[in-house]
Each structure stands twice: as C-alpha cells, then as structure tokens.
Amino acid sequence: METTRSCGPLDFEVSCIDGSVPVLRSSGFNDFTIMDVSYEERSMHVVDVKIEEDFNVSKSCHFPRWNTSGKLALPFKVNPANMNLIFYNCTKTMAHQGRALAEMRCVNTSNTFVRSGVRYDAIGDYADYALEGCDAIVMPVMGSFGEANRSDYERLISDGFLLTWDLPLPTPAPARKFTCQIIFKQCFVVSSIVKKSS
C-alpha cells in the first residue's frame, strides 16, 4: 500500500463530546463545535464552545478575553465572508453612542457594549472602531451586514461563524542532479584561473 500519496481531502483532528458532537480542537482550551464542513469550499461552520457556554450563564457578563482569530490553530483562519462583533469593556461609564453600540446584558451594563456589522479585515485593522478607555475584542459571526442587530449578539454567537483553510503547498520537485563531469569541469576552470592570477 502506497502511503505517500493523498487519496482525498485533508483530515482534521476532531474529538467528540458525549460520543456525538464533533469538536475541532484548537490551541489551549479553545474548542469549536463543528456544525458543517464543505471540502469543496474549504470552509467549516463552527461555534466557539467556550464563548457560547459563557454567554449561556445568566448571572455573569463573561466578557470575551481573546480575539477569536488568536485561538485558531493552523491551517485554519477566519473566513472573510463573516462579519464581526466588537465587544467593548470600558474603564468608565460612557455616554451612549447613538445606535452604533448596544449595552451588553450584564450585571453592570454601564461599561460593556457590543457593536455589530463590522466587516472582516484580513490584517485585523480595526483602529477606526477603537474607543478611548475601552478594551476591545473582535469576534466573527455569520449573517449579512444589513440584517445583523447588535442587540442580538447572543444569537449571533450561537449561530457561529465560518473557518477556512488553504490547500497545502505542492511538494517541490526534487533538486536537479548534475553529473560529476560537469562539476569537475567547473572546478578545473576555477582552479586554473586562480593559479594564473597568483
């Protein structure tokens, strides 16, 4: 049996919760429940297990601690078709910023906000969305930019987002082999030039 040739799509390391729910393992304790996989589009619909669990605890805010893209192990990355939620944890009470922000449903709602409808940026340039005195966390979610409602952030998180992966680079061709005769001729010419100049 030949083992060096691929016979289909790449495999991913997946675990199962309770023997039935497939989970993509990532760095640390960050796991993603797999909702659907498309090998043709190289995409995977996933839900961040830890974030969803945190938001289902009603007595606490559980403000996200890490940008989702920082939790992903190679070869996975956030699919650019997603939009983003930006969560703000502010050190002081802020004046309500019109319709751009929604207060999070937390015990202390005066300093935690969420913004929706932010387009994905491959290099992570979200400086235009920074708020003075606030820490910000970016989280991808599915949904179109016109329909997402920032006050529905819990539903958007539960609906998950898309991951993608690149095809592996092709295996490079073996190095060209030169015959010893060609190499010796080059060495001879070089050494004769060196002798003439000294």
Protein Blocks (a to p, Z undefined) as FASTA:
>chain_A
ZZkbccbdcddddddeehlaccdddehjbdcddfbdcfklopacdddfklmmmmmpmkbg
kiafbdfklmpccfbdcdfkbccddddddfbdcddehjlbccdddfblmlcccdehiacd
fkopaklmpcehiacdddddeddfklpcfklmmmmmmnopadddddddddddddddddfk
lmmmmmmmmmmmmmmmZZ
